[in-house]
Amino acid sequence: RTTKAPARTARTQTSPLVANMRTIAVLFATQGGLGDVGKLAAVEALARDAPCHVAALSPPSEASATAGLAPNEVDVTYAGAREALAPGLGAVAARAARVDVTAADAGAQLRATLEGADAVIACLGNRQPFRERWIARGTALVLDAAKAQGVKRVVALNSFGIGDDFIEPKTGVVPRIWGALLNTLLVRAKRDLLEQERLIKKAAADDPDLDYLLIKPVGVTPELAPTQTWKVLTSSAQSSDEREPISFSIAKQDCATFMLREALEPSFHRAVVTLAGVPSSGGGDRA
């Protein structure tokens, strides 16, 4: 289904989402496009005045003194983006705990971050070439911390082209190229992402009360400004429906908004979805 996000509530008012819900924890990688989505989810959560705990996760090879939150470290390039996002990123940086996922106390740090949270957003690791693979390792830590703290809503980022994905390869050239990359240059990333999916589904099988949403986005594109629209795919037939074409690119902020909304006001339960963009009237990557 194609979705448009509701209009934002002014900061001087209390959003109904926040009034009725929950404290959230946003966990993000310090580097990579998936981590950028988490950073932007935290920025939006704070802008909504949502109670929010934040942690920046990385292995030592990706550690950053600023947790990757300096405006020039968050890869969004549409006009005016960095200037507009700088205050929010600064606010997130000021409260973000730094967690080394290889450290012996990583689990304890995440349990502290999740204390009092009702839902967790996890944007871990990366799917770029030549990077360290730690999505599965980080996810295991997050699931253990969530279980220890009684957090029952987990909204996690994965990737299209992995496992229970709803974009058919025949849909277009983009999924075919992406599939070829996942089986060659990115085969370690593919294994990491598949293991993340396995871990989440196993945790849900072990705990019937774990309400997870695993999101498989198309390309999260730096140059796209947010449109507050997206298409959620829950069946393969949707990806080839010519009446509602999809784009294989989505703005990072739109992906972040969808994740935040699903943490604050869940609409998909114990589910896997593919998140696609909506083509503009002027064209774009159409199905």
C-alpha positions in Angstrom: 0.0 0.0 0.0 1.1 3.5 -0.7 1.2 5.7 2.4 1.5 9.4 3.1 2.7 10.3 6.6 0.4 12.5 8.6 1.3 16.2 8.9 3.8 17.0 11.6 2.6 18.5 14.8 4.1 21.8 15.9 6.6 21.6 18.7 4.3 23.7 20.9 1.7 21.0 20.9 1.8 17.4 22.0 1.6 14.8 19.2 -1.2 12.3 19.7 1.4 9.6 19.0 3.6 10.8 21.8 0.7 11.4 24.2 -0.7 7.9 23.8 2.6 6.0 23.5 5.8 5.3 24.4 9.4 5.7 25.2 11.6 4.5 22.4 15.2 3.6 22.1 16.9 4.3 18.7 20.1 2.3 18.0 22.1 3.1 14.9 25.4 2.3 13.2 27.9 5.2 13.2 28.7 4.6 9.5 26.7 3.6 6.4 23.3 4.4 4.9 21.4 2.1 7.3 22.9 3.9 10.2 21.9 7.2 8.7 18.3 6.1 8.7 18.6 5.5 12.5 20.2 8.8 13.1 17.4 10.6 11.3 14.8 8.6 13.2 16.3 9.9 16.4 16.4 13.4 15.1 12.7 13.2 14.3 11.8 11.6 17.6 13.4 14.4 19.5 11.7 17.0 17.2 8.4 15.4 18.1 9.3 15.5 21.8 9.0 11.8 22.0 10.8 10.3 25.1 13.9 8.8 23.4 17.0 6.9 24.4 19.8 6.8 21.9 22.9 4.7 21.3 25.5 4.7 18.5 26.9 1.2 17.8 30.1 0.3 16.0 33.0 -2.1 16.0 36.4 -0.4 16.7 37.1 -0.1 13.0 34.1 2.2 12.6 34.3 4.2 15.8 33.8 7.9 15.5 34.4 10.6 18.1 31.1 12.2 17.0 29.2 8.9 16.6 28.9 9.8 12.9 26.5 12.6 13.8 28.4 15.6 12.5 26.4 17.1 9.5 29.2 16.1 7.1 29.1 12.5 8.4 25.4 11.9 7.7 25.2 11.3 3.9 22.2 13.5 2.8 23.0 15.8 -0.1 19.7 17.4 -1.2 19.8 21.3 -1.1 19.9 22.6 2.4 19.8 19.3 4.1 22.9 19.5 6.2 22.1 23.0 7.5 18.6 21.9 8.4 19.6 18.7 10.1 22.6 20.1 12.0 20.7 21.2 15.2 18.9 17.9 15.4 22.0 15.8 14.9 23.7 17.9 17.6 21.0 17.1 20.0 21.2 13.4 19.2 25.0 13.4 19.6 24.7 15.0 23.0 22.6 12.2 24.4 23.9 9.2 22.4 25.7 6.4 24.3 28.6 4.9 22.5 28.6 1.1 22.3 31.5 -1.0 21.0 29.7 -4.1 19.8 32.8 -6.2 20.3 33.3 -5.1 24.0 32.5 -7.4 26.9 30.2 -4.8 28.4 28.2 -4.1 25.2 25.2 -6.1 26.4 25.2 -4.2 29.7 25.4 -0.9 27.9 22.4 -1.8 25.7 20.4 -3.0 28.6 21.0 0.4 30.2 19.9 2.2 27.0 16.7 0.1 26.7 15.7 0.5 30.4 12.2 2.0 30.5 11.7 1.8 26.7 8.6 0.4 25.2 10.0 0.0 21.7 13.3 -0.1 20.0 14.4 1.0 16.5 17.5 -0.8 15.3 19.5 0.4 12.2 22.7 -1.6 12.5 25.6 -2.4 10.3 25.7 -1.7 6.6 25.3 -3.2 3.2 28.2 -1.4 1.5 31.2 -3.3 0.1 34.5 -3.6 2.0 33.0 -2.9 5.4 33.0 -5.0 8.6 29.9 -7.2 9.0 28.3 -7.0 12.3 24.5 -6.6 11.8 23.8 -10.1 13.2 26.2 -9.6 16.1 24.5 -6.3 17.0 21.0 -7.7 16.5 21.8 -10.6 18.9 22.9 -8.0 21.5 19.7 -5.9 21.0 17.4 -8.9 21.2 19.0 -10.0 24.5 18.8 -6.5 25.9 15.2 -6.2 24.8 14.3 -9.5 26.5 16.1 -8.5 29.7 14.2 -5.2 29.8 10.9 -6.5 28.7 10.8 -4.5 25.5 8.3 -6.2 23.2 8.3 -4.0 20.1 11.4 -4.3 17.9 11.5 -2.4 14.5 14.7 -3.4 12.6 16.2 -2.4 9.3 17.4 -5.1 6.9 17.5 -4.9 3.0 15.5 -5.7 0.0 16.8 -8.7 -1.9 17.3 -10.7 1.3 15.2 -13.6 2.6 11.5 -12.9 2.7 11.6 -9.9 0.4 8.6 -8.9 -1.8 10.3 -7.5 -4.9 10.4 -9.9 -7.7 13.7 -10.0 -9.7 11.6 -9.7 -12.9 10.3 -6.4 -11.7 13.2 -4.5 -13.4 17.0 -4.2 -13.9 17.7 -2.8 -10.4 16.7 -5.9 -8.4 18.5 -8.2 -10.9 21.7 -6.1 -10.5 21.3 -6.0 -6.7 20.8 -9.7 -6.6 24.0 -10.3 -8.6 25.9 -8.0 -6.2 24.6 -9.8 -3.2 25.8 -13.1 -4.6 29.3 -11.8 -5.5 30.8 -8.6 -4.1 28.4 -8.4 -1.2 28.0 -12.1 -0.3 29.3 -11.5 3.3 26.8 -8.7 3.7 24.1 -11.1 2.4 25.0 -13.7 5.0 25.0 -11.1 7.7 21.5 -9.8 6.8 20.1 -13.3 6.4 21.4 -14.2 9.9 19.8 -11.1 11.3 16.5 -12.2 9.9 16.9 -15.7 11.3 17.7 -14.3 14.8 14.7 -12.1 14.9 12.3 -14.8 13.7 13.8 -17.3 16.2 13.4 -14.8 19.0 9.8 -14.3 18.0 9.2 -18.1 17.9 10.7 -18.4 21.4 8.6 -15.4 22.7 5.0 -15.1 21.3 4.8 -11.6 22.8 7.7 -10.2 20.8 6.1 -7.9 18.3 8.7 -7.4 15.6 8.7 -5.6 12.3 11.6 -6.3 9.9 11.9 -3.7 7.2 13.6 -4.3 3.9 14.2 -1.0 2.2 15.2 -0.3 -1.4 18.1 2.0 -1.9 18.2 4.8 0.8 19.3 7.6 -1.4 21.3 10.6 -0.1 20.2 13.1 -2.8 16.4 12.5 -2.3 14.6 15.0 -0.2 11.8 13.6 2.0 8.3 13.4 0.4 6.5 11.8 3.4 5.4 9.0 1.1 6.4 5.4 0.6 4.9 2.0 -0.5 4.8 -0.9 1.8 5.0 -4.3 0.1 3.6 -7.3 1.8 3.3 -9.6 -1.2 5.4 -10.1 -4.3 2.4 -9.2 -6.6 2.6 -5.6 -5.4 6.0 -5.1 -6.8 4.9 -5.8 -10.3 1.5 -4.0 -10.2 1.7 -1.5 -13.1 -1.2 0.5 -11.6 1.0 1.4 -8.6 4.6 1.5 -9.7 7.4 1.6 -7.2 10.7 3.4 -7.1 13.8 1.5 -6.1 15.0 4.6 -4.2 13.6 6.1 -1.1 14.7 9.2 0.9 16.5 8.3 4.1 14.2 10.6 6.1 11.1 8.9 4.7 12.5 5.5 5.8 13.2 7.0 9.2 9.7 8.4 9.5 8.2 5.1 8.7 10.3 3.3 11.3 9.5 5.9 13.9 5.8 5.7 13.2 5.9 1.9 13.5 7.6 2.2 16.9 5.2 4.8 18.2 2.0 3.5 16.6 2.4 0.0 15.2 0.4 -1.1 12.3 2.4 -4.2 11.2 2.8 -6.9 13.8 5.2 -9.9 13.8 5.8 -9.1 10.1 8.4 -8.6 7.4 7.8 -5.8 4.8 9.6 -4.3 1.9 9.7 -0.5 1.9 9.9 1.1 -1.6 9.7 4.6 -2.8 6.9 6.2 -4.8 7.9 7.5 -8.3 7.5 11.3 -8.8 5.2 12.5 -11.5 8.3 13.4 -13.5 9.6 9.9 -13.6 12.2 8.0 -11.5 13.1 4.4 -11.1 9.8 2.8 -12.1 8.8 -0.8 -11.9 
